[in-house]
Amino acid sequence: MKIQEILNSTKHRPWEIPQENWKFYQEWNDAIFLHWKVEMEALKKFVPKELEIDTFEGEPWVSLVAFTMEKIRPRNLPSFPPISDFDEINIRTYVKSNSKTGVYFLSIEGGTSLSCKLAKIISELPYRFSEMSRNENNYKSKNTEFGDKFNLNFLVGQKAISKKPIDKWLTERYALFQDTKNSINEFEIHHLEWEVGEVELTDLNIFYPRFSKLLKGKPNKSHYSKGVKVIAWGKNKRKKPTDN
């Protein structure tokens, strides 16, 4: 599907797409979503006070999303696979800001060092490099600096599922909010609605010491998707209030 066709498909969105020109194109492919219900008090210390933690039926959630980033490029420039294609794992929660709902990243790891460095400079998102590998039924990551390890063996189901309200709440997010030292940055994105199916977790080992109270036990929900084509706009910076 062409970019303009994606931009013209907006009925599934909670608000209108931005009027200004988009700035980046990217694809999030072969995505595995693992979702946990978490305790509010355990989550609060990771989310800046300027953002409100979003909940579903009163409960906050944290998700680990493991996928392959492909064809990321600026508007009017081609992608360059050695930089634009890499495996990524993000750990995110769900927030509200300025009447919009979106995601907030607790962690972002990429499998290519140069790609992480460039992404961090351009976006100010907290990218870091981890050793990663994946094949048809395994996704593996290791970060020696933080002591983080992730190893998942899985089997993908053959059929799409009919999404319930919780499934849409966890996947259909069209804004990202991230904090820096002096600001809250807002990013608008757009894509077609995620088509998700079942995934069987045949073996899962997660060890993220910082998030031990969040990523514990078997996920409450999991999804697999072939992916989405994503259009993104530039960041809008909102200064944090100065403490007196």
ZAVOSE-682798 format. One record per atom (N, C-alpha, C, O): x, y negated, z. Coordinates in steps of 0.001 Angstrom, whole numbers, padded with zeros to 6 digits, always signed. Last residue first. Layout:
# ZAVOSE-682798
XYZ
...
***
This chain:
# ZAVOSE-682798
+010590-025636+041863
+011061-026789+042645
+011871-026333+043858
+012346-027165+044630
+011126-023932+038845
+010822-023855+040271
+011398-025053+040995
+012546-025438+040773
+009739-024706+035764
+010911-024848+036618
+010494-024807+038075
+009613-025557+038497
+008067-022348+033681
+008019-023503+034590
+009268-023517+035489
+009769-022473+035906
+009528-021395+030567
+009086-021035+031908
+009034-022283+032780
+009867-023178+032634
+008402-022327+027347
+009321-022517+028461
+008704-022055+029773
+007527-022288+030048
+007827-020229+024769
+007126-020998+025778
+008020-021113+027001
+008359-020106+027622
+008277-019757+021336
+008906-019847+022651
+008072-020734+023568
+007667-021835+023197
+007426-017425+019009
+006990-018688+019592
+007503-018731+021023
+007200-017849+021827
+009225-015799+016384
+008862-015928+017795
+008415-017350+018131
+008947-018332+017613
+007677-015003+013180
+008750-015431+014063
+008273-015630+015486
+007073-015631+015761
+005798-011992+012366
+006065-013423+012290
+007185-013778+013263
+007593-012949+014076
+005626-008975+010469
+005888-009713+011712
+006176-011173+011421
+006720-011530+010377
+004053-006053+009426
+004428-007418+009054
+004544-008211+010343
+003672-008134+011208
+004601-002613+008961
+004399-003715+009898
+004888-005037+009310
+005991-005124+008769
+003138+000447+008408
+003910-000617+007779
+003576-001912+008489
+002406-002276+008610
+003288+003315+010564
+002603+002138+010024
+003624+001212+009366
+004803+001200+009721
+003081+006960+010973
+003660+005626+011048
+002783+004543+010462
+001698+004799+009940
+002272+009463+011663
+003228+009361+010550
+003815+007958+010459
+004913+007775+009934
+002082+009978+015175
+001613+009294+013969
+002695+009315+012906
+003883+009199+013207
+000908+011571+018128
+001885+011531+017035
+001259+010774+015869
+000064+010903+015602
+000528+011161+021682
+000053+011027+020312
+001229+011217+019353
+002389+011043+019726
-000594+011911+024998
+000461+011860+023988
-000176+011796+022608
-001275+012307+022392
-001168+011267+028498
-001626+011366+027117
-000417+011371+026198
+000657+010895+026569
+000255+011608+030809
-001196+011755+030871
-001817+011872+029482
-002862+012501+029311
+003313+013515+030821
+002514+012353+030403
+001021+012638+030491
+000579+013766+030274
+004439+015141+033807
+003951+015272+032436
+003154+014032+032049
+002384+013531+032868
+006773+013292+035884
+005814+014338+035578
+005431+014367+034108
+006039+013690+033279
+007330+009831+035427
+007481+011031+036252
+006380+012030+035926
+005221+011667+035721
+008120+006961+034937
+008145+008079+033989
+008356+009378+034768
+009448+009946+034756
+008029+005470+037387
+007074+005240+036311
+006972+006445+035373
+005872+006896+035052
+010058+005919+039087
+008718+005876+039674
+007627+005683+038627
+006438+005728+038946
+012289+005751+037452
+011952+007063+038011
+010553+007090+038638
+009930+008149+038717
+013526+003776+036011
+012086+003940+035851
+011585+005254+036442
+010582+005804+035989
+016235+003906+036442
+015529+002670+036816
+014025+002850+036829
+013320+002161+037567
+016934+006491+035379
+016968+006216+036824
+016179+004981+037242
+015522+004994+038282
+015490+008434+033298
+015785+007006+033277
+015770+006553+034741
+014704+006262+035284
+015169+011280+031885
+015894+010804+033060
+016311+009361+032814
+017347+009095+032204
+013157+013848+030720
+013360+012399+030750
+014081+012035+032032
+013669+012422+033125
+012428+016489+028759
+013327+016089+029842
+013598+014592+029718
+014188+014131+028741
+010195+018851+027602
+010422+017420+027783
+011313+017183+028989
+011003+017614+030100
+008977+021091+025273
+009979+020906+026337
+010302+019423+026416
+010646+018806+025408
+006692+020898+023767
+007128+022240+024170
+008207+022187+025242
+008345+023120+026032
+004037+019077+023402
+005354+018879+024013
+005836+020231+024523
+005429+020664+025601
+002222+018640+020513
+002465+019557+021628
+003891+019363+022121
+004841+019472+021346
+000144+016082+019453
+001515+016572+019477
+001659+017463+020705
+001262+017083+021807
-002525+014979+017305
-002027+015656+018496
-000562+016023+018329
-000085+016246+017217
-002506+011747+015694
-002899+013134+015841
-002304+013713+017114
-001661+013011+017893
-003556+008570+014382
-002807+009395+015320
-003378+010806+015372
-004564+011028+015129
-003140+005759+012582
-003766+007069+012489
-002938+008008+013359
-001752+008216+013100
-003423+002385+013558
-002666+003629+013678
-003575+004832+013429
-004661+004915+014003
-004615+000039+011193
-004837+000784+012432
-004035+002086+012418
-003977+002790+011410
-002005-001868+009583
-003261-001138+009574
-003405-000375+010891
-002428-000174+011611
-000531-004717+011239
-000437-003458+010496
-001831-002863+010419
-002739-003311+011119
+001293-007453+012535
+000085-006943+011892
+000401-005638+011168
+001463-005483+010566
+002304-009592+015271
+002531-008559+014270
+001195-008149+013661
+000125-008451+014189
+003894-012278+016953
+002675-011754+016348
+003064-010695+015318
+004034-010869+014580
+005570-012802+019958
+005697-012357+018575
+004348-011824+018105
+003731-011007+018789
+006747-015091+022332
+005588-014375+021804
+005817-014052+020337
+006211-014922+019559
+008824-015413+025138
+008717-015413+023688
+007528-014554+023262
+007330-013446+023759
+009268-017479+027769
+008508-016301+027367
+008350-016402+025856
+007796-017381+025355
+012486-018732+028932
+011237-018777+028179
+010550-017423+028128
+011146-016380+028398
+014972-018554+030149
+014240-019816+030248
+012876-019824+029574
+012172-020831+029637
+015871-015914+029871
+016178-016656+031099
+015260-017867+031260
+014820-018175+032367
+013043-014299+028361
+014464-014598+028397
+014691-015404+029683
+013773-015549+030491
+010505-011819+027896
+011075-012935+028624
+012573-013055+028362
+013273-012060+028168
+007979-011177+025488
+009247-010808+026103
+009858-012028+026771
+009739-013144+026265
+005189-009750+023982
+005671-010816+024852
+006946-010343+025524
+006996-009239+026067
+003540-009139+020979
+004612-008716+021879
+005049-009930+022677
+005254-011009+022121
+000482-008145+019469
+001377-009179+019993
+002391-008525+020923
+002125-007504+021558
-001274-006172+018882
-000834-007029+017786
-000049-008248+018269
+000064-009250+017564
-002071-002818+019377
-001555-004034+020002
-000913-004902+018923
-000099-004416+018138
-003353+000044+019671
-003673-001114+018824
-003317-002415+019539
-004148-003024+020213
-002627+001957+021647
-001892+001863+020379
-002143+000589+019590
-001243+000099+018908
-004173+001896+023960
-002744+002188+024073
-001961+001930+022786
-000751+001706+022837
-006751+001437+022998
-006159+000481+023950
-004650+000666+024018
-003918-000318+024125
-007208+003743+021519
-007069+002454+020825
-006394+001432+021729
-005560+000650+021273
-007352+005580+023612
-006365+005764+022555
-006140+004465+021790
-005005+004128+021453
-009516+004642+025094
-008185+004615+025702
-007097+004772+024642
-006033+004164+024756
-011706+005082+023266
-011301+003730+023658
-009906+003661+024274
-009172+002710+024004
-010520+007706+021021
-011380+007211+022078
-010923+005806+022469
-009851+005377+022043
-010167+008628+017645
-009640+007898+018797
-010744+007445+019752
-011757+006880+019339
-010029+011720+016430
-010958+010609+016510
-010629+009842+017791
-010799+010364+018892
-006851+012715+015064
-007891+012771+016085
-008816+011570+015943
-008429+010534+015403
-005667+014552+012218
-005830+013302+012951
-006939+013476+013983
-007852+014281+013800
-003982+017739+012222
-005147+016896+011973
-005092+015613+012794
-004554+015582+013900
-001774+019229+012949
-002023+019015+011523
-003158+018030+011243
-003274+017537+010121
+000667+018377+015499
-000598+018920+015033
-000882+018518+013595
-000290+017567+013085
+004076+019106+015927
+003080+018135+015481
+001823+018853+015024
+001891+019816+014259
+005893+019966+018723
+005236+020476+017529
+004106+019518+017173
+003284+019168+018020
+009103+019334+020307
+007679+019113+020082
+007210+019797+018804
+008003+020153+017933
+011423+018444+022751
+011084+019403+021714
+009568+019363+021547
+008833+019360+022534
+013352+015789+023836
+011991+016265+023612
+011973+017271+022471
+012444+016990+021369
+015231+014063+026048
+015296+015212+025148
+013901+015812+025035
+013339+016286+026022
+017142+011467+027313
+015821+011848+026821
+015996+013002+025851
+016815+012930+024935
+018800+009611+029819
+018770+010776+028937
+017326+011090+028570
+016417+010993+029395
+020933+007072+031126
+019622+007484+030634
+019746+008680+029692
+020668+008756+028880
+023058+005718+032220
+022795+007067+032690
+021464+007615+032228
+020913+008520+032855
+023798+003327+031224
+022696+003311+032182
+022419+004690+032769
+021635+004819+033709
+025993+004136+029642
+026078+002933+030480
+025017+002930+031574
+025301+002573+032718
+025183+006328+028125
+026108+006547+029235
+026198+005345+030165
+026454+005511+031357
+022321+007475+026897
+022975+006194+027109
+023873+006313+028343
+023381+006389+029469
+020884+009558+024476
+021723+009475+025671
+022379+008110+025728
+022928+007635+024734
+018226+011484+022993
+018914+010207+023202
+019735+010269+024481
+019355+010931+025446
+016335+013310+020585
+017296+013302+021686
+017985+011944+021767
+018289+011329+020745
+013795+015329+019447
+014243+013929+019522
+015108+013818+020763
+014684+014180+021860
+012691+017924+017278
+013475+017495+018438
+013844+016026+018317
+014163+015537+017233
+011596+018852+014914
+010958+019250+016172
+011728+018834+017417
+011450+019336+018506
+013008+017717+012764
+011571+017943+012638
+010890+018215+013970
+009728+017852+014150
+015300+015628+014583
+014959+016460+013443
+013467+016752+013508
+012741+016084+014245
+017582+013126+015771
+016256+013721+015690
+016173+014635+014479
+016876+014447+013486
+019628+011354+018072
+019501+012272+016949
+018083+012806+016950
+017455+012925+018002
+021659+008749+019482
+020373+009372+019192
+020494+010347+018033
+021333+010196+017145
+023171+006819+021916
+023403+007897+020961
+022088+008642+020749
+021473+009112+021706
+022112+003424+022027
+022178+004748+022638
+022483+005762+021543
+022099+005580+020388
+022354-000074+022487
+022700+001102+021696
+022700+002359+022559
+023220+002362+023675
+019597-002267+023080
+020880-001699+023473
+021096-000412+022692
+020142+000254+022288
+017574-005221+023029
+018087-004012+022374
+019408-003573+022991
+020233-004401+023376
+015605-007128+024154
+016704-006506+024913
+017193-005184+024313
+017224-004158+024993
+015213-009799+021763
+014687-008627+022450
+015845-007840+023063
+016958-007882+022539
+016105-011850+020226
+016285-011989+021673
+015626-010842+022448
+015499-010919+023670
+016194-011612+017451
+014889-011584+018130
+014943-011946+019607
+013921-012315+020184
+018903-011914+016677
+017829-012540+015914
+016548-012669+016735
+015896-013713+016717
+020399-010489+018623
+020720-011887+018299
+019524-012580+017656
+019168-013695+018037
+019191-007959+018545
+019224-008712+019804
+019494-010191+019557
+018893-011050+020200
+019672-007178+015925
+018297-007327+016393
+018239-008164+017674
+017334-008980+017850
+022491-007016+015924
+021809-007997+015083
+020386-008246+015566
+019937-009391+015613
+022878-004910+017786
+023491-006219+018002
+022776-007306+017202
+022488-008382+017724
+021478-002795+016577
+021076-003296+017898
+021624-004691+018155
+020920-005554+018679
+022963-002447+014228
+021557-002829+014144
+021064-003401+015467
+020316-004380+015482
+025392-001577+015300
+025322-002870+014614
+023878-003356+014509
+023606-004544+014682
+024633+000971+016433
+025182-000113+017243
+025031-001475+016576
+024589-002430+017216
+021764+002821+016186
+022857+002253+015393
+023360+001003+016091
+022590+000069+016318
+019563+003587+017695
+020591+004579+017438
+021742+004109+016581
+022627+004904+016265
+018312+001563+020391
+018449+001870+018978
+019627+002785+018750
+020588+002769+019519
+015969+000898+022958
+017214+001533+022544
+017185+001786+021048
+016156+002178+020497
+014541-001174+025275
+014573-000860+023842
+015947-000297+023512
+016966-000941+023760
+012389-001536+028096
+013651-001045+027540
+013484-000859+026041
+012424-000438+025577
+010058-002770+028649
+010946-002548+029782
+012335-002144+029289
+013334-002376+029970
+008259-005011+026693
+009250-003946+026699
+010043-003923+027999
+010627-004930+028400
+004845-005431+026508
+006066-005974+027098
+007053-004826+027218
+006726-003781+027780
+002129-006098+024242
+003046-005212+024951
+004217-006010+025500
+004534-007102+025028
-001089-007706+024610
+000063-007235+023853
+000894-006272+024677
+000432-005708+025669
-003826-009936+024228
-003271-008735+024829
-002119-008243+023970
-002162-008348+022745
-004455-013406+024836
-004107-012312+023931
-003568-011131+024737
-002941-011304+025782
-004767-015556+026525
-005984-014902+026026
-005710-013801+025012
-006645-013304+024385
-002096-015997+027416
-002777-016944+026522
-003967-016304+025807
-004145-016500+024604
-001515-012581+027888
-000955-013929+027964
-001693-014808+026969
-001896-014420+025819
-001204-009307+029285
-002037-010370+028731
-001306-011699+028877
-000579-011923+029845
+000271-006031+028603
+000144-007309+029303
-000848-008218+028588
-001274-007953+027464
+001696-002887+029174
+000653-003640+028483
+000305-004888+029298
+000076-004819+030505
+005009-001589+028580
+003755-001645+029306
+002858-002639+028606
+003218-003177+027559
+007457+000674+027195
+006664-000553+027214
+005503-000430+028177
+005075+000665+028540
+010366+001651+025775
+009520+001901+026937
+008772+000599+027196
+009385-000450+027392
+011422+002864+022622
+011098+001759+023521
+010177+002243+024629
+009334+003119+024437
+013864+004085+020553
+012999+004441+021678
+012699+003166+022455
+013614+002469+022893
+014700+004680+017150
+014457+003735+018256
+013563+004373+019311
+012626+005106+018993
+016935+005166+014411
+016007+005707+015404
+015882+004728+016565
+016838+004036+016916
+017060+003093+011470
+017661+003670+012671
+016565+004217+013579
+015415+003781+013519
+017665+000984+008804
+017081+002275+009164
+017792+002848+010387
+019002+003066+010348
+019097-001339+008323
+017642-001437+008441
+016960-000133+008859
+015787-000150+009232
+021786-000674+008041
+021374-001539+009152
+019872-001451+009400
+019423-001485+010546
+021941+001059+005883
+022860+001262+007017
+022508+000421+008248
+022889+000766+009367
+019792-000018+004088
+019613+001149+004958
+020633+001338+006078
+020233+001751+007167
+018571-003005+003814
+019911-002432+003649
+020004-001254+004598
+020265-001441+005786
+015852-004531+001952
+016397-003835+003120
+017761-003250+002773
+018075-003024+001604
+015910-007755+000292
+015756-006301+000331
+016278-005727+001646
+017050-006371+002356
+014002-010722+001038
+015289-010049+000927
+015068-008533+000973
+014133-008072+001627
+011520-011868+001500
+012218-012194+000253
+013627-011623+000142
+014373-012004-000759
+011742-011637+005007
+010920-011966+003835
+011835-012363+002672
+012801-013104+002853
+014183-009260+006237
+013540-010564+006214
+012679-010715+004962
+012871-010002+003978
+013495-005796+007138
+014140-006816+006297
+013459-008155+006502
+012293-008204+006895
+013484-002322+007604
+013333-003638+008220
+014132-004659+007413
+015285-004423+007052
+013413+000327+006730
+013169-000749+005757
+012965-002116+006396
+012336-002986+005794
+012433+001892+009811
+012924+001949+008440
+012542+000693+007667
+011502+000081+007909
+012760+003528+012869
+012610+002232+012211
+013198+002346+010810
+014315+002831+010634
+011204+006252+014155
+012300+005857+013277
+011941+004535+012608
+010953+004436+011880
+010499+006730+017700
+010144+006698+016285
+011390+006401+015460
+012494+006310+015997
+008937+006933+020742
+010136+007358+020014
+009782+007474+018541
+008878+008223+018170
+007790+005264+023449
+007511+005460+022030
+008831+005748+021321
+009731+004909+021303
+006317+005540+026522
+007591+005709+025822
+007246+006048+024374
+006506+006995+024106
+004269+003377+028477
+004432+004312+027365
+005876+004352+026897
+006568+003334+026878
+002250+002873+031314
+003563+002692+030691
+003701+003758+029609
+003298+004905+029803
-000672+001222+032628
-000021+002318+031921
+001369+001894+031462
+001632+000711+031248
-002975+000528+035328
-001911+000161+034395
-001251+001402+033796
-001272+002483+034385
-006511+000645+035720
-005233+001339+035895
-004197+000866+034871
-004495+000805+033678
-009021-000430+035249
-008358-000762+036501
-006987-000141+036703
-006355-000364+037735
-009641+000369+032663
-010483+000811+033779
-009747+000685+035106
-009830+001559+035969
-006469-000495+031950
-007624+000185+031361
-008406+000826+032494
-007908+001707+033194
-004788-003690+032208
-005180-002377+032732
-006338-001816+031922
-007090-002558+031291
-001929-005830+032009
-003217-005390+031492
-003513-003990+032037
-002598-003207+032294
-000362-008188+033984
-000384-006777+033608
-001799-006391+033203
-002750-006598+033957
+000453-011346+032790
-000506-010567+033567
-000489-009119+033083
-000593-008868+031882
+003464-013235+033025
+002591-012340+032268
+001685-011563+033214
+002100-011171+034304
+005055-014587+034768
+004317-015394+033793
+003342-014556+032962
+002488-015108+032269
+006507-012780+036200
+005293-013300+036829
+004449-014124+035870
+003263-014342+036117
+007644-009963+034255
+007776-011349+034737
+006441-011896+035225
+005381-011519+034725
+007885-006672+035456
+007160-007579+034563
+007265-009002+035098
+007001-009232+036278
+008990-005011+037316
+009612-005016+036002
+008999-006046+035052
+009527-006274+033963
+007488-005059+039594
+008853-005592+039695
+009559-005657+038343
+010611-006286+038227
+005051-003771+038917
+005129-005230+039037
+006552-005768+038999
+006794-006831+038426
+005122-000980+039062
+005314-001643+037772
+005615-003131+037909
+006357-003689+037101
+004578-000290+041663
+005831+000195+041077
+006153-000532+039781
+007323-000689+039433
+002064-001418+041978
+003177-001952+042758
+004522-001502+042206
+005500-002247+042271
+000466+000176+040240
+000668-001247+039987
+001885-001793+040721
+002660-002556+040144
+001509+003331+039101
+001066+002514+040225
+001406+001048+039963
+002508+000728+039515
+000416+004576+035872
+001417+004254+036885
+000784+003443+038011
-000331+002939+037882
-000098+006980+033341
-000707+006067+034309
+000314+005815+035413
+001003+006740+035843
+001892+007280+030412
+001699+007604+031829
+000848+006541+032519
+001048+005345+032308
+002417+008642+027179
+001760+007630+028010
+001556+008135+029444
+001111+009262+029662
+004257+008772+024266
+004044+009439+025554
+003542+008383+026535
+004177+007342+026702
+004219+009076+020815
+003810+008242+021940
+003611+009128+023167
+002881+010118+023111
+006247+009186+018067
+005735+010008+019167
+005461+009077+020344
+006357+008377+020814
+006230+008534+014597
+006195+008016+015962
+005566+009008+016934
+004511+009586+016672
+007106+008279+011849
+007214+009503+012634
+007264+009189+014128
+008219+009537+014821
+008040+004768+011640
+007657+006062+011084
+007887+007225+012051
+008737+007164+012939
+007473+001644+011059
+007650+002449+012269
+007137+003844+011943
+005929+004080+011966
+008993-000705+008952
+008147+000478+009062
+008504+001239+010328
+009678+001453+010633
+008799-004255+008236
+009452-003080+008811
+008468-001914+008828
+007258-002113+008729
+009449-007661+007473
+008741-006432+007157
+009515-005275+007765
+010745-005302+007809
+009181-011036+008650
+009875-009746+008592
+008908-008632+008198
+007726-008654+008539
+007587-013359+008417
+009050-013466+008325
+009770-012133+008168
+010866-012094+007608
+004617-014901+006954
+005291-013887+007749
+006793-013951+007499
+007236-014520+006501
+003537-018309+006981
+004131-017173+006278
+004769-016196+007251
+005381-016596+008242
+000685-019168+009098
+001985-019407+008472
+002519-018139+007821
+002025-017040+008072
-001579-018178+010324
-001729-018841+009036
-000395-019054+008324
-000345-019114+007095
-001815-014927+011911
-001307-016299+011820
-001443-016875+010407
-001423-016137+009422
-004997-013153+011886
-003547-013193+011689
-003086-014650+011607
-003883-015524+011267
-007469-013314+014520
-007017-013529+013153
-005497-013524+013059
-004800-013846+014021
-007946-010579+016875
-007919-012005+016505
-007329-012123+015108
-006763-011169+014576
-008113-007818+016934
-008875-008571+017933
-008862-010082+017698
-009686-010795+018269
-008565-005948+013838
-007778-006812+014731
-008662-007539+015747
-009820-007842+015461
-009969-004595+011954
-009647-003858+013176
-008933-004718+014214
-008717-004276+015342
-010145-006239+009747
-011354-006007+010543
-011064-005334+011874
-011831-005486+012824
-008089-006759+007959
-007992-007349+009297
-009183-007043+010202
-009230-007541+011326
-006406-006622+005168
-007174-005677+005979
-007072-006080+007448
-006079-005774+008109
-004679-008335+003953
-006109-008551+003715
-006991-007626+004553
-008201-007836+004635
-002208-007331+004586
-002605-008612+005164
-004097-008877+005008
-004703-009562+005832
-002241-005070+002952
-002212-004901+004409
-002682-006184+005087
-003457-006140+006042
-002179-006318+000480
-003331-005471+000822
-003407-005246+002326
-004492-005231+002908
+000324-007505+000577
-000867-008355+000540
-002120-007570+000877
-003034-008108+001502
+002024-005232+000543
+001960-006103+001720
+000694-006953+001718
+000055-007104+002759
+000513-002226-000820
+001285-003462-000916
+001055-004357+000300
+000039-004256+000987
+000840+001199+000000
+000000+000000+000000
+000877-001251+000000
+001864-001325+000732
***
